[in-house]
Amino acid sequence: MKKTLLFICLTILVSCQPKKEYIRNEGLIFGTIYHITYEHHQDVSDSIFRVLNAFDRSMSTYKEESVISRINRNESDQTDHYFRSVFNKALEITEATGGAFDMTVAPLVNAWGFGFTKKDSVTQSVVDSIMPLVGMNLVKLEGDRIVKEKPGLMLDGSAIAKGFAVDVIAKLLEGMGIENYMVEIGGELRVKGLNPKKTAWRVGIDKPIDDPEVLNRELQEIIGISNIALATSGNYRNFYMKGGKKYAHTISPFTGYPVNHQLLGVSVLANDCMTADAYATAFMVLGFEKSLKIVNANPQLEAYFILAGEGDKYDIRSSDGFSAYLIDKTE
């Protein structure tokens, strides 16, 4: 009799549990679009948006009163936990890439303009005047304070902060007990568990075609991933021509000028999105050969490289482990 009552009670308890389903949230943040899919018994979009806005108030260079903007204008030296997490990871990747990743490139980015719109006004003297302000060795954290050796030094978190924002939302979802999710912000993403079809999450890697308005999107590859993060760099749809060849819009912190190599785009897999995001940017500075050496020396990284080939063709290279994630596009 007791066993029967116990079974009935357990049945009632299970039947009263809210039913889980896959929920999709999307919106605008950081000047881009986010898409978040997760399996849960309720919509948590309000919590997601609240955390994203708090992060934006810390790391957005477009918000005048953000933590990073006030630091750049020398109005404050106070940081918050978001800024410190980003800065410390930036130092780690800077060291690992021999200085190829550098948050202090902000004055160079401003000088060249988004999409190199100001390139005609950039002279050698302009670059020479900015380069003394570039270098992660010129800035450090002392407790909660950021200390800059030169007042003109500015920080740009755009190549790492978006990846960390993905991680922040992933942590939020996991804290709610969510085991299956995909968090994507402006192309950087992190996944856990399975998709609504109960298979690995499928993600497309775009072909680097001249299509700034994304009117004719074409996929180079499709990968199946779970419990991992992916970040892509290379301004896939925005190149400049030089000597009849395509080059991605990436500024080298070593020279102050656009990079001059064949690497058009790179997608990096890592355990967290902030790491993947920063390495993807650094690899666009270093080029294929140096980047592949770094990936092969780090068992926690895999990478897929798209290089400019002859004419309109592309050369595809990848680390040895990346092929395990590739899926036949006809499936």
Contacts in CASP RR format, 6 or more apart in sequence:
PFRMAT RR
TARGET T0000
AUTHOR 0000-0000-0000
METHOD contacts of the structure
MODEL  1
MKKTLLFICLTILVSCQPKKEYIRNEGLIFGTIYHITYEHHQDVSDSIFR
VLNAFDRSMSTYKEESVISRINRNESDQTDHYFRSVFNKALEITEATGGA
FDMTVAPLVNAWGFGFTKKDSVTQSVVDSIMPLVGMNLVKLEGDRIVKEK
PGLMLDGSAIAKGFAVDVIAKLLEGMGIENYMVEIGGELRVKGLNPKKTA
WRVGIDKPIDDPEVLNRELQEIIGISNIALATSGNYRNFYMKGGKKYAHT
ISPFTGYPVNHQLLGVSVLANDCMTADAYATAFMVLGFEKSLKIVNANPQ
LEAYFILAGEGDKYDIRSSDGFSAYLIDKTE
17 41 0 8 1.000
18 41 0 8 1.000
18 42 0 8 1.000
19 41 0 8 1.000
20 39 0 8 1.000
20 40 0 8 1.000
20 41 0 8 1.000
21 39 0 8 1.000
21 40 0 8 1.000
21 41 0 8 1.000
22 37 0 8 1.000
22 38 0 8 1.000
22 39 0 8 1.000
22 180 0 8 1.000
22 195 0 8 1.000
22 196 0 8 1.000
23 37 0 8 1.000
23 38 0 8 1.000
23 39 0 8 1.000
23 40 0 8 1.000
23 42 0 8 1.000
23 43 0 8 1.000
23 44 0 8 1.000
24 35 0 8 1.000
24 36 0 8 1.000
24 37 0 8 1.000
25 34 0 8 1.000
25 35 0 8 1.000
25 36 0 8 1.000
25 37 0 8 1.000
25 43 0 8 1.000
25 44 0 8 1.000
25 45 0 8 1.000
25 48 0 8 1.000
26 33 0 8 1.000
26 34 0 8 1.000
26 35 0 8 1.000
26 36 0 8 1.000
27 33 0 8 1.000
27 34 0 8 1.000
27 35 0 8 1.000
27 49 0 8 1.000
28 34 0 8 1.000
29 49 0 8 1.000
29 52 0 8 1.000
29 53 0 8 1.000
29 56 0 8 1.000
29 165 0 8 1.000
29 185 0 8 1.000
30 52 0 8 1.000
30 56 0 8 1.000
30 60 0 8 1.000
30 161 0 8 1.000
30 162 0 8 1.000
30 165 0 8 1.000
30 185 0 8 1.000
30 186 0 8 1.000
31 62 0 8 1.000
32 162 0 8 1.000
32 185 0 8 1.000
32 186 0 8 1.000
32 187 0 8 1.000
33 186 0 8 1.000
34 52 0 8 1.000
34 183 0 8 1.000
34 184 0 8 1.000
34 185 0 8 1.000
34 186 0 8 1.000
35 182 0 8 1.000
35 184 0 8 1.000
36 48 0 8 1.000
36 169 0 8 1.000
36 173 0 8 1.000
36 181 0 8 1.000
36 182 0 8 1.000
36 183 0 8 1.000
36 184 0 8 1.000
37 181 0 8 1.000
37 182 0 8 1.000
37 195 0 8 1.000
37 196 0 8 1.000
38 44 0 8 1.000
38 173 0 8 1.000
38 178 0 8 1.000
38 180 0 8 1.000
38 181 0 8 1.000
38 182 0 8 1.000
39 178 0 8 1.000
39 179 0 8 1.000
39 180 0 8 1.000
39 181 0 8 1.000
39 196 0 8 1.000
40 173 0 8 1.000
40 176 0 8 1.000
40 178 0 8 1.000
44 172 0 8 1.000
44 173 0 8 1.000
44 176 0 8 1.000
47 172 0 8 1.000
47 176 0 8 1.000
48 169 0 8 1.000
48 172 0 8 1.000
51 168 0 8 1.000
51 169 0 8 1.000
51 172 0 8 1.000
52 165 0 8 1.000
52 169 0 8 1.000
54 82 0 8 1.000
55 82 0 8 1.000
55 161 0 8 1.000
55 164 0 8 1.000
55 165 0 8 1.000
55 168 0 8 1.000
56 63 0 8 1.000
56 66 0 8 1.000
57 63 0 8 1.000
57 65 0 8 1.000
57 66 0 8 1.000
57 67 0 8 1.000
58 66 0 8 1.000
58 67 0 8 1.000
58 68 0 8 1.000
58 80 0 8 1.000
58 82 0 8 1.000
58 83 0 8 1.000
59 66 0 8 1.000
59 67 0 8 1.000
59 68 0 8 1.000
59 82 0 8 1.000
59 83 0 8 1.000
59 86 0 8 1.000
59 157 0 8 1.000
59 161 0 8 1.000
59 164 0 8 1.000
59 165 0 8 1.000
60 66 0 8 1.000
60 68 0 8 1.000
60 69 0 8 1.000
61 68 0 8 1.000
61 69 0 8 1.000
61 72 0 8 1.000
61 106 0 8 1.000
61 156 0 8 1.000
61 157 0 8 1.000
61 158 0 8 1.000
63 69 0 8 1.000
67 76 0 8 1.000
67 78 0 8 1.000
67 79 0 8 1.000
67 80 0 8 1.000
67 82 0 8 1.000
67 83 0 8 1.000
68 83 0 8 1.000
68 155 0 8 1.000
68 157 0 8 1.000
70 76 0 8 1.000
70 78 0 8 1.000
71 77 0 8 1.000
71 79 0 8 1.000
71 83 0 8 1.000
71 146 0 8 1.000
71 148 0 8 1.000
71 155 0 8 1.000
72 106 0 8 1.000
72 154 0 8 1.000
72 155 0 8 1.000
74 148 0 8 1.000
74 151 0 8 1.000
74 152 0 8 1.000
77 145 0 8 1.000
77 146 0 8 1.000
77 147 0 8 1.000
78 144 0 8 1.000
78 145 0 8 1.000
78 146 0 8 1.000
79 87 0 8 1.000
79 141 0 8 1.000
79 144 0 8 1.000
79 145 0 8 1.000
79 146 0 8 1.000
82 164 0 8 1.000
82 168 0 8 1.000
83 146 0 8 1.000
84 141 0 8 1.000
84 144 0 8 1.000
85 164 0 8 1.000
85 274 0 8 1.000
86 157 0 8 1.000
86 160 0 8 1.000
86 161 0 8 1.000
86 164 0 8 1.000
86 274 0 8 1.000
87 103 0 8 1.000
87 141 0 8 1.000
87 146 0 8 1.000
87 155 0 8 1.000
88 141 0 8 1.000
89 160 0 8 1.000
89 164 0 8 1.000
89 274 0 8 1.000
89 275 0 8 1.000
89 278 0 8 1.000
90 101 0 8 1.000
90 103 0 8 1.000
90 136 0 8 1.000
90 157 0 8 1.000
90 160 0 8 1.000
90 278 0 8 1.000
91 136 0 8 1.000
93 101 0 8 1.000
93 160 0 8 1.000
93 275 0 8 1.000
93 278 0 8 1.000
93 279 0 8 1.000
93 282 0 8 1.000
94 100 0 8 1.000
94 101 0 8 1.000
94 102 0 8 1.000
94 136 0 8 1.000
96 279 0 8 1.000
96 294 0 8 1.000
96 298 0 8 1.000
97 279 0 8 1.000
97 282 0 8 1.000
97 285 0 8 1.000
97 286 0 8 1.000
97 294 0 8 1.000
99 135 0 8 1.000
99 136 0 8 1.000
99 253 0 8 1.000
99 254 0 8 1.000
99 282 0 8 1.000
100 253 0 8 1.000
100 254 0 8 1.000
100 282 0 8 1.000
100 283 0 8 1.000
100 285 0 8 1.000
100 286 0 8 1.000
101 159 0 8 1.000
101 160 0 8 1.000
101 278 0 8 1.000
101 279 0 8 1.000
101 281 0 8 1.000
101 282 0 8 1.000
101 285 0 8 1.000
102 134 0 8 1.000
102 135 0 8 1.000
102 136 0 8 1.000
102 253 0 8 1.000
103 136 0 8 1.000
103 139 0 8 1.000
103 155 0 8 1.000
103 156 0 8 1.000
103 157 0 8 1.000
103 159 0 8 1.000
103 160 0 8 1.000
104 133 0 8 1.000
104 134 0 8 1.000
104 135 0 8 1.000
104 136 0 8 1.000
104 138 0 8 1.000
104 139 0 8 1.000
104 153 0 8 1.000
104 154 0 8 1.000
104 155 0 8 1.000
104 156 0 8 1.000
104 253 0 8 1.000
105 134 0 8 1.000
105 156 0 8 1.000
105 251 0 8 1.000
105 253 0 8 1.000
105 256 0 8 1.000
106 154 0 8 1.000
106 155 0 8 1.000
106 156 0 8 1.000
107 130 0 8 1.000
107 133 0 8 1.000
107 134 0 8 1.000
107 152 0 8 1.000
107 153 0 8 1.000
107 154 0 8 1.000
108 127 0 8 1.000
108 130 0 8 1.000
108 134 0 8 1.000
108 251 0 8 1.000
108 253 0 8 1.000
108 256 0 8 1.000
109 156 0 8 1.000
109 251 0 8 1.000
110 154 0 8 1.000
111 118 0 8 1.000
111 122 0 8 1.000
111 126 0 8 1.000
111 127 0 8 1.000
111 130 0 8 1.000
112 118 0 8 1.000
112 119 0 8 1.000
112 122 0 8 1.000
112 251 0 8 1.000
112 258 0 8 1.000
113 119 0 8 1.000
115 235 0 8 1.000
115 238 0 8 1.000
115 249 0 8 1.000
116 240 0 8 1.000
116 249 0 8 1.000
116 258 0 8 1.000
127 255 0 8 1.000
127 256 0 8 1.000
127 257 0 8 1.000
130 256 0 8 1.000
131 256 0 8 1.000
132 150 0 8 1.000
133 150 0 8 1.000
133 152 0 8 1.000
133 153 0 8 1.000
133 154 0 8 1.000
134 253 0 8 1.000
134 256 0 8 1.000
135 253 0 8 1.000
138 148 0 8 1.000
138 149 0 8 1.000
138 150 0 8 1.000
138 153 0 8 1.000
139 146 0 8 1.000
139 147 0 8 1.000
139 148 0 8 1.000
139 149 0 8 1.000
139 153 0 8 1.000
139 155 0 8 1.000
140 146 0 8 1.000
140 147 0 8 1.000
141 147 0 8 1.000
159 233 0 8 1.000
159 277 0 8 1.000
159 278 0 8 1.000
159 281 0 8 1.000
160 274 0 8 1.000
160 277 0 8 1.000
160 278 0 8 1.000
160 281 0 8 1.000
162 185 0 8 1.000
162 186 0 8 1.000
162 188 0 8 1.000
162 277 0 8 1.000
163 185 0 8 1.000
163 188 0 8 1.000
163 229 0 8 1.000
163 231 0 8 1.000
163 273 0 8 1.000
163 274 0 8 1.000
163 276 0 8 1.000
163 277 0 8 1.000
164 273 0 8 1.000
164 274 0 8 1.000
164 277 0 8 1.000
165 185 0 8 1.000
166 183 0 8 1.000
166 184 0 8 1.000
166 185 0 8 1.000
166 188 0 8 1.000
166 189 0 8 1.000
166 190 0 8 1.000
166 229 0 8 1.000
166 273 0 8 1.000
166 274 0 8 1.000
167 190 0 8 1.000
167 229 0 8 1.000
167 272 0 8 1.000
167 273 0 8 1.000
167 274 0 8 1.000
169 183 0 8 1.000
169 185 0 8 1.000
170 181 0 8 1.000
170 183 0 8 1.000
170 190 0 8 1.000
170 192 0 8 1.000
170 273 0 8 1.000
173 181 0 8 1.000
173 183 0 8 1.000
174 192 0 8 1.000
179 192 0 8 1.000
179 193 0 8 1.000
180 192 0 8 1.000
180 193 0 8 1.000
180 194 0 8 1.000
180 195 0 8 1.000
181 191 0 8 1.000
181 192 0 8 1.000
181 193 0 8 1.000
182 189 0 8 1.000
182 190 0 8 1.000
182 191 0 8 1.000
182 195 0 8 1.000
182 201 0 8 1.000
183 189 0 8 1.000
183 190 0 8 1.000
183 191 0 8 1.000
183 273 0 8 1.000
187 231 0 8 1.000
187 232 0 8 1.000
188 229 0 8 1.000
188 230 0 8 1.000
188 231 0 8 1.000
188 232 0 8 1.000
188 273 0 8 1.000
188 276 0 8 1.000
188 277 0 8 1.000
189 203 0 8 1.000
189 229 0 8 1.000
189 230 0 8 1.000
189 231 0 8 1.000
189 273 0 8 1.000
190 228 0 8 1.000
190 229 0 8 1.000
190 230 0 8 1.000
190 272 0 8 1.000
190 273 0 8 1.000
191 201 0 8 1.000
191 203 0 8 1.000
191 225 0 8 1.000
191 226 0 8 1.000
191 227 0 8 1.000
191 228 0 8 1.000
191 229 0 8 1.000
191 230 0 8 1.000
192 226 0 8 1.000
192 227 0 8 1.000
193 201 0 8 1.000
193 226 0 8 1.000
193 227 0 8 1.000
194 200 0 8 1.000
194 201 0 8 1.000
194 226 0 8 1.000
195 201 0 8 1.000
195 202 0 8 1.000
200 224 0 8 1.000
200 225 0 8 1.000
200 226 0 8 1.000
201 224 0 8 1.000
201 225 0 8 1.000
201 226 0 8 1.000
202 222 0 8 1.000
202 223 0 8 1.000
202 224 0 8 1.000
202 327 0 8 1.000
203 222 0 8 1.000
203 223 0 8 1.000
203 224 0 8 1.000
203 225 0 8 1.000
203 230 0 8 1.000
204 219 0 8 1.000
204 220 0 8 1.000
204 221 0 8 1.000
204 222 0 8 1.000
204 223 0 8 1.000
205 219 0 8 1.000
205 220 0 8 1.000
205 221 0 8 1.000
205 222 0 8 1.000
205 223 0 8 1.000
205 232 0 8 1.000
205 267 0 8 1.000
205 304 0 8 1.000
206 217 0 8 1.000
206 218 0 8 1.000
206 219 0 8 1.000
206 220 0 8 1.000
206 232 0 8 1.000
206 236 0 8 1.000
206 237 0 8 1.000
207 218 0 8 1.000
207 219 0 8 1.000
207 220 0 8 1.000
207 236 0 8 1.000
207 306 0 8 1.000
207 314 0 8 1.000
208 220 0 8 1.000
208 234 0 8 1.000
208 236 0 8 1.000
208 237 0 8 1.000
208 239 0 8 1.000
208 246 0 8 1.000
208 248 0 8 1.000
208 264 0 8 1.000
208 265 0 8 1.000
208 306 0 8 1.000
208 314 0 8 1.000
209 216 0 8 1.000
209 218 0 8 1.000
209 236 0 8 1.000
209 237 0 8 1.000
210 237 0 8 1.000
210 239 0 8 1.000
211 217 0 8 1.000
211 237 0 8 1.000
212 237 0 8 1.000
212 238 0 8 1.000
214 237 0 8 1.000
219 329 0 8 1.000
220 306 0 8 1.000
220 314 0 8 1.000
220 316 0 8 1.000
221 304 0 8 1.000
221 326 0 8 1.000
221 327 0 8 1.000
221 329 0 8 1.000
222 326 0 8 1.000
222 327 0 8 1.000
222 328 0 8 1.000
222 329 0 8 1.000
223 230 0 8 1.000
223 325 0 8 1.000
223 326 0 8 1.000
223 327 0 8 1.000
224 325 0 8 1.000
224 326 0 8 1.000
224 327 0 8 1.000
225 269 0 8 1.000
225 325 0 8 1.000
228 269 0 8 1.000
228 270 0 8 1.000
228 271 0 8 1.000
229 269 0 8 1.000
229 270 0 8 1.000
229 271 0 8 1.000
229 272 0 8 1.000
229 273 0 8 1.000
229 275 0 8 1.000
229 276 0 8 1.000
230 267 0 8 1.000
230 268 0 8 1.000
230 269 0 8 1.000
230 273 0 8 1.000
230 276 0 8 1.000
231 267 0 8 1.000
231 268 0 8 1.000
231 270 0 8 1.000
231 273 0 8 1.000
231 276 0 8 1.000
231 277 0 8 1.000
231 279 0 8 1.000
231 280 0 8 1.000
232 265 0 8 1.000
232 266 0 8 1.000
232 267 0 8 1.000
232 268 0 8 1.000
232 280 0 8 1.000
233 250 0 8 1.000
233 265 0 8 1.000
233 266 0 8 1.000
233 268 0 8 1.000
233 277 0 8 1.000
233 280 0 8 1.000
233 281 0 8 1.000
233 283 0 8 1.000
233 284 0 8 1.000
234 248 0 8 1.000
234 249 0 8 1.000
234 250 0 8 1.000
234 264 0 8 1.000
234 265 0 8 1.000
234 266 0 8 1.000
234 280 0 8 1.000
234 284 0 8 1.000
235 248 0 8 1.000
235 249 0 8 1.000
235 250 0 8 1.000
236 264 0 8 1.000
236 265 0 8 1.000
238 248 0 8 1.000
238 249 0 8 1.000
239 246 0 8 1.000
239 247 0 8 1.000
239 248 0 8 1.000
239 249 0 8 1.000
239 264 0 8 1.000
240 246 0 8 1.000
240 247 0 8 1.000
240 249 0 8 1.000
240 258 0 8 1.000
241 247 0 8 1.000
242 260 0 8 1.000
245 262 0 8 1.000
245 308 0 8 1.000
246 264 0 8 1.000
246 308 0 8 1.000
247 258 0 8 1.000
247 259 0 8 1.000
247 260 0 8 1.000
247 261 0 8 1.000
247 264 0 8 1.000
247 308 0 8 1.000
248 259 0 8 1.000
248 263 0 8 1.000
248 264 0 8 1.000
248 265 0 8 1.000
248 284 0 8 1.000
249 258 0 8 1.000
250 258 0 8 1.000
250 259 0 8 1.000
250 281 0 8 1.000
250 284 0 8 1.000
250 285 0 8 1.000
251 257 0 8 1.000
251 258 0 8 1.000
251 259 0 8 1.000
252 258 0 8 1.000
252 259 0 8 1.000
252 285 0 8 1.000
253 285 0 8 1.000
254 285 0 8 1.000
259 284 0 8 1.000
259 285 0 8 1.000
259 287 0 8 1.000
261 287 0 8 1.000
261 288 0 8 1.000
262 287 0 8 1.000
262 288 0 8 1.000
262 307 0 8 1.000
262 308 0 8 1.000
262 309 0 8 1.000
262 315 0 8 1.000
263 283 0 8 1.000
263 284 0 8 1.000
263 287 0 8 1.000
263 288 0 8 1.000
263 291 0 8 1.000
263 305 0 8 1.000
263 306 0 8 1.000
263 307 0 8 1.000
263 308 0 8 1.000
264 306 0 8 1.000
264 307 0 8 1.000
264 308 0 8 1.000
264 314 0 8 1.000
265 284 0 8 1.000
265 305 0 8 1.000
265 306 0 8 1.000
266 280 0 8 1.000
266 283 0 8 1.000
266 284 0 8 1.000
266 291 0 8 1.000
266 303 0 8 1.000
266 304 0 8 1.000
266 305 0 8 1.000
266 306 0 8 1.000
267 280 0 8 1.000
267 303 0 8 1.000
267 304 0 8 1.000
268 276 0 8 1.000
268 277 0 8 1.000
268 279 0 8 1.000
268 280 0 8 1.000
268 283 0 8 1.000
268 295 0 8 1.000
268 301 0 8 1.000
268 302 0 8 1.000
268 303 0 8 1.000
269 276 0 8 1.000
269 301 0 8 1.000
269 302 0 8 1.000
269 303 0 8 1.000
269 322 0 8 1.000
269 325 0 8 1.000
270 276 0 8 1.000
270 279 0 8 1.000
270 300 0 8 1.000
270 301 0 8 1.000
271 300 0 8 1.000
275 300 0 8 1.000
279 294 0 8 1.000
279 301 0 8 1.000
279 303 0 8 1.000
282 291 0 8 1.000
283 291 0 8 1.000
283 294 0 8 1.000
283 303 0 8 1.000
283 305 0 8 1.000
286 294 0 8 1.000
288 305 0 8 1.000
288 307 0 8 1.000
288 317 0 8 1.000
291 303 0 8 1.000
291 305 0 8 1.000
292 303 0 8 1.000
292 305 0 8 1.000
292 317 0 8 1.000
292 319 0 8 1.000
294 301 0 8 1.000
295 301 0 8 1.000
295 302 0 8 1.000
295 303 0 8 1.000
295 319 0 8 1.000
296 319 0 8 1.000
296 320 0 8 1.000
301 319 0 8 1.000
302 318 0 8 1.000
302 319 0 8 1.000
302 321 0 8 1.000
302 322 0 8 1.000
302 325 0 8 1.000
303 318 0 8 1.000
303 319 0 8 1.000
303 322 0 8 1.000
304 316 0 8 1.000
304 317 0 8 1.000
304 318 0 8 1.000
304 319 0 8 1.000
304 322 0 8 1.000
305 316 0 8 1.000
305 317 0 8 1.000
305 318 0 8 1.000
306 314 0 8 1.000
306 315 0 8 1.000
306 316 0 8 1.000
307 314 0 8 1.000
307 315 0 8 1.000
307 316 0 8 1.000
307 317 0 8 1.000
308 314 0 8 1.000
308 315 0 8 1.000
309 315 0 8 1.000
END
